[in-house]
Amino acid sequence: MELEFQGTTAIDRGADLLVRVLEAEEPVAVSELASAAGLPKSTASRLLSALERRGLVEQEGERGRLRPGPAILRVAERGMLERNLVEIARPVLAALSERTGETINLGVPGAGGVEHLLQADGRHFLGSGQWVGRTVDFHASANGKVFLAYGRALAPAGASALTRYAPGTVTEPAALRAEIERVRRDGYAVAVDELEVGLAAVAAPVRGVSGEVVAALSITGPTVRMAPTRLGELAQVLVEESGRLSSRLGYIEGGASAA
């Protein structure tokens, strides 16, 4: 019990130091943090070293003053990107839904698969359900194949790691590699009867200002409305609109990024 109490105390002290670094208007010295937290400098230094090893804080130059670390910045940057992305993408999804009559989704790569941030419902009674808040495996979805093709996700190693969700799910590594190559060649991905029987989708990449794929835009619907010919037609519309969204995010194809 005593060890548990000591561990909890160390966590509280470390958390207190981290909050002070995050709330400081400029990088702050270890001695200043120790004094503000009422800790011996040696204790504060030890706790801050642990935070630094995890990327939560980092030292600024040789002066040793501390600022938020790369792990904190990555989380903050992603949160800002997703909020901005959703607001900028909203009219594009609405226009695509109106133009195609189908369900439109915006997804981003997450640690466990594709994370769906925004959806515009189609006009049909027979649709594809609500996707926002759901996460799906990369290899079994059109959005996921986009992220695999453009280096934003890694496929599980080995056939046993590729879960079969429906008869069309690609579970052979060689077949998945071929599919990824096709996505790179064509500029869009297709998934039919792969995540669920009767479900079809086509997805295209959305690029940010640096040219990196930051999201994927997809059109989803039942296979009874999305035969191969129509999937091809929808793909052309989707590539056009995903390019328009990329431009709104600052991406300039074949040229320098927007300021």
VOZA-950799 format. One record per residue (C-alpha): x, y, z negated. Coordinates in steps of 0.05 Angstrom, whole numbers, padded with zeros to 5 digits, always signed. Each point is the difference from the previous one (the first is absolute). Layout:
# residues N
XYZ;...
END
This chain:
# residues 259
+00000+00000+00000;+00058+00047-00017;+00033-00012+00068;-00067+00013+00035;-00008+00065-00038;+00071+00022+00019;-00013-00017+00073;-00064+00041+00000;+00036+00058-00032;+00054-00002+00054;-00053-00001+00055;-00035+00060-00032;+00065+00039-00004;+00020-00018+00071;-00069+00020+00025;+00005+00066-00037;+00068+00015+00032;-00027-00017+00069;-00060+00046-00008;+00047+00056-00021;+00043-00009+00062;-00062-00001+00044;-00029+00062-00031;+00064+00040+00000;+00002+00056+00052;+00074-00015+00015;+00050-00056-00015;+00011-00006-00075;+00061-00022-00040;+00001-00062-00045;+00016+00044-00061;-00061+00043+00014;-00045-00061+00008;+00027-00031-00064;-00012+00064-00040;-00070+00010+00028;-00018-00073-00016;+00032+00001-00069;+00048-00056+00018;+00075-00010-00010;+00036+00015+00065;+00028-00071+00002;-00071-00030-00004;-00027+00047+00053;+00059-00016+00045;-00012-00075-00007;-00074+00006+00016;+00012+00046+00059;+00052-00048+00028;-00053-00054+00000;-00048+00046+00037;+00055+00018+00049;+00014-00074+00015;-00073-00007+00020;+00002+00061+00045;-00048+00040-00045;+00051+00056-00012;+00065+00019+00033;+00059+00045-00015;+00011+00063+00039;+00073+00004+00023;+00056+00000-00051;-00036+00043-00051;-00041-00060-00022;-00065+00037-00003;-00060-00045+00012;-00058+00005+00050;-00055-00048+00024;+00031-00061+00034;-00014-00032+00067;-00052-00049-00027;-00042+00058-00026;+00009+00039+00064;-00021-00059+00043;-00065-00008-00038;-00014+00075+00002;+00016+00004+00074;-00045-00059+00017;-00057+00030-00040;+00007+00066+00036;+00006-00034+00068;-00063-00042-00012;-00041+00059-00023;+00021+00042+00059;-00007-00058+00048;-00072-00014-00022;-00021+00073+00009;+00034+00007+00067;-00026-00067+00025;-00073+00009-00021;-00023+00037+00063;+00038-00049+00044;-00035-00060-00031;-00067+00035+00007;+00012+00014+00073;+00023-00071+00013;-00061-00029-00035;-00046+00045+00041;+00036-00017+00065;+00002-00076-00010;-00059-00014-00046;+00045-00046-00042;+00031+00003-00069;+00066+00038-00003;+00052-00009-00055;+00064+00033-00021;+00051-00045-00034;+00069+00008-00030;+00052-00053-00018;-00001-00020-00073;+00040-00048-00043;-00052-00055+00007;-00026+00013+00071;-00040+00052+00038;-00034+00050-00046;-00062+00034+00030;-00007+00074-00017;-00057+00026+00043;-00058-00028+00041;-00051+00028+00049;-00059-00046+00009;-00028-00018+00069;-00071+00011+00023;-00019-00075+00003;-00037-00038-00053;+00047-00059+00011;+00067+00029-00023;+00062-00022-00036;-00012+00020-00072;+00037+00047-00046;+00076-00002+00003;+00022+00059-00042;+00036-00025-00062;+00012-00069+00029;+00069-00030+00015;+00011-00053+00053;+00060-00040+00021;+00042+00030+00056;+00002-00061+00044;-00076-00010+00001;-00022+00070+00020;+00009+00047+00059;+00024+00057-00045;+00049-00047-00033;+00030-00023+00066;+00013+00073+00016;+00041+00008-00064;+00037-00065+00014;+00016+00022+00070;+00027+00068-00020;+00041-00020-00060;-00047+00023-00055;-00011-00070-00027;+00033-00068-00002;-00034-00065+00017;+00002-00054-00053;+00057-00049+00012;-00022-00069+00023;-00065-00028+00027;-00025-00020-00069;+00001+00073-00021;-00047+00021+00056;-00070-00011-00028;-00053-00024+00048;-00064+00039-00009;-00037-00022+00063;+00011-00044+00061;+00036+00055+00038;+00049+00020-00055;+00071-00001+00025;+00038-00045-00049;+00059-00023+00041;+00060+00047-00008;+00021-00007+00073;-00070+00018+00023;-00002+00059-00047;+00066+00026+00027;-00027-00005+00071;-00063+00037-00021;+00042+00055-00032;+00040+00007+00064;-00064+00007+00039;-00023+00056-00047;+00065+00038+00012;-00007-00010+00075;-00074+00021+00005;-00001+00052-00055;-00060-00031-00035;-00020-00063-00038;-00060-00046+00005;-00029-00049-00051;-00059-00045+00018;-00027-00053-00048;+00064+00008-00041;-00022+00031-00065;-00072-00025+00004;-00040-00039+00052;-00040+00048+00044;+00043+00060-00017;+00042+00036+00053;+00045+00061-00005;+00049+00041+00040;+00051+00047-00033;+00051+00052+00022;+00057+00034-00037;-00002+00070-00029;+00066+00036-00004;+00023+00055-00047;+00044+00059+00014;+00064-00042-00001;-00028-00051+00050;-00008-00054-00053;-00065-00039+00000;-00037+00025-00062;-00068-00031+00012;-00043-00040+00047;-00067+00017+00030;-00047-00057+00016;-00067-00015+00033;-00037-00059-00031;-00064-00036+00018;-00032-00068+00012;+00026-00043+00056;-00069+00001+00033;+00013+00073+00019;+00075-00003+00007;+00015-00048+00057;+00071+00001+00030;-00020+00050+00054;-00030+00049-00049;+00059-00009-00048;+00046+00023+00057;-00044+00061+00012;-00003+00017-00074;+00076-00007-00005;+00010+00055+00051;-00047+00046-00037;+00034-00017-00066;+00070+00012+00026;-00022+00068+00025;-00032+00020-00066;+00057-00028-00043;+00047+00042+00043;-00043+00061-00014;+00003-00014-00074;+00075-00009+00003;+00005+00068+00034;-00041+00032-00056;+00049-00030-00050;+00057+00035+00037;+00026-00055+00045;+00023+00020+00070;+00008-00059+00047;+00066+00002+00038;+00022+00064-00033;+00021+00033-00064;-00046-00005-00060;-00043+00059-00017;+00025+00045-00055;
END
